[in-house]
Amino acid sequence: MELDTTTLLNDSAIATRLEEAIGWARESSLWPMVFGTACCAIEFMSVAASKYDISRFGAEVVRFSPRQADLLIVAGTITYKQAPILKQIYEQMSEPKWVVSMGACACSGGFYDNYSTMQGIDNIIPVDVYVGGCPPRPEALIDALLSLQNDLRINKYNPDRHKDFRGLLDNV
Amino acid sequence: MCENIIVPAEELHTLIDTKYKEGFTYLLDITAVDYTVYPVVQEELFALIYVLRHESFLYHIVLKTYLKELKIETITDIFKGANWLEREVYDQYGIHFKNHPNLRRVLNHKEFVGHPLLKAYPITKGQLLHEVDDLIDEMNNRLLSRNVVCKLESGSFSECNKDLMFLNLGPSHPASHGTIRTYVALDGETIECAVSEIGYLHRGFEKSCENHTYNQIVPYTDRLNYCSAISNNIAFVKTVEEMLGITISERAQAIRVMLLELSRIEDHAVCLAAILVDMGGLTNYWYMYNPREDIYELLSKLTGARLTNSYMRVGGMTNDLYDGFDGDLKEVIKKIQYGVEQTLSLIKHNRIFHDRTQNVGMITAENALNYSLTGPNLRASGIAYDMRKDTPYYGYEKYQFDVVVGSVGDVYDRIMVRFGEIEESIKIIEQVMGNLPQGEINIKDFSIVLPKKEAVYTTIEGAMNQFKLIFEGVKVPLGEHYSSLEATNGELGFYIVSDGSGTPYKVKVKAPSFTAMSAYAQMIEGSQLADAILTLGSLNIIAGEMDR
């Protein structure tokens, strides 16, 4: 067999654009940090267990240190008391990072319309994907993950998407 | 059996002391009632409620004291478990407890102004917290009580007379379920002092009850102990049914017993799966969690929801068992037994497991009682208190089962008691299903239970009954009542005050996890940091129930 450069490249290299290659790598290696506080965290346990198995989508490396994660899954009710902690965790994560708001409470306060419950985490931190349900079924969280991955593949990563975000706890 | 005593405020401490000596050594709950908008004029605008249980566990008493001024003597010198309960009353109602060692907020945050359970406080008035409590003064008091003197400089400790490292364990920590914070002072790996902070999941359940009808509250109760939702449903509707003076049908009672036991298995499975992961035994997670997934399948087929079932209604339940439920249940039980068997084969004779759990995180029987621990945590310390045996309800006296008790109250005992209880629950379920009574599941009273849909669409009575029940709710007679049952984590009680309308005037939950957590800081002092994680896991603290 002739060992010229063209043959070698045909077998072992593909031509692409850099951002597509990075997007492909990102979408398949999301490392979630589960900020689980309530019932939704129990449903996340199901997502991680063998029946639904989040590792099929390359997102099973759950980290409890925000420094090591790039996907924040807020699973459960966020109260006013919890809010500064959520904000701190979010800020400790380095870019690129994404936020999934799992369940009715995280999205809007759910049916806890009262003095202690934050009416949606988007009052505090920017959110990329909302998952409804109280709690959402495991399939719904997987769907959120897939839609995020799809977004990363097609629209690429836009670091400026939340640049105008101002939360209740941000100093304006 | 229960006795209600009204006592003047100044005599309360003496009376509780006397009652303690008479054998009422177990404090169940302390709460307050704000009567400012109550339709019947009471002696004073505020009252305190104390619920005590006798050491025989056969009956309880409810002490009520009307307050002229919002002050009363603390009872923390008699019951250690009163510490957090009194803090909660102070936090929610602003009632001051004289001589309380640490009277500060427990559920609401430190920047909160006002007391949310006062009738004058608007339900939806939220208040932002900007900075988390540093717990420095609480820790300082704790250090001083152990003869450690530190200098306080710009909000942190320095120059202690002992070489200490200060560390926050949680609230964002995998073993603390995101909602429990423990601030520890470490001497090497050993915990010298610890203080806990809770309330991160305080989502205002009790206040929300005050603008919902009784049946609308059922979904809220799901989310108290969300690992075993149905048992909360049952505890709540049982209290309301007792206030209404109704007895549900035998079939409904049997179904409730069966579901209570299935919930117990479900909850223990997740507790055991999690604690074994905390210990490093990941394989057990799949063995214990997968049967739980099968229980979800069964429950969603029965109730429509996996986790938060909302299956119970005042007077019965939403629907009867489906055809073929029995067979499905048998399959699920086989899978549970397989999971338990496999897990036990991995840990029962495992040296690492024994070394990590035996004589770790111990609590003596006397302390467990004084801290008002309940359920498996209390039984692990050797006290055979189980409401299913001591004050049977729904025909529990008919079923053959054993109460599983531990000996020394360590992590090992708490784990093994739960494994034992899974087995006993399976026995009960088999007895119930082997002899399930036929008949209706709901009582026949359309002022309480919704009519069938056909009747609503075709008859005027049906339509009216439906309309009145949905809009006004079940009218519960004026009065106050405490009732409880043996839920997964122990005695789960509800204290309900009714003003005669379809909406409760006040609801208070006697939450097993709340008192268990109040004992935690003392349990881990002197032990290793890694043991503190296992101790927390073995207490099975469920934040929804603890913080409400």
Interface residues (C-beta under 8 A of the other chain):
Chain A: F35 G36 T37 A38 C39 A41 I42 E43 M45 S46 A49 S50 K51 F64 P66 G76 T77 T79 Y80 K81 Q82 A83 P84 I85 I89 C105 F111 Y112 D113 N114 Y115 S116 T117 M118 Q119 C134 P135 R137 L168 L169
Chain B: L107 N108 H109 P116 Y121 P122 I123 T124 K125 G126 Q127 L128 L129 H130 E131 V132 P171 S172 H173 P174 H177 G178 T179 G199 Y200 L201 H202 R203 G204 K207 S208 P219 Y220 R223 Y226 C227 V270 A273 Y285 W286 Y289 N290 E293 Y296 R306 L307 T308 A543 G544
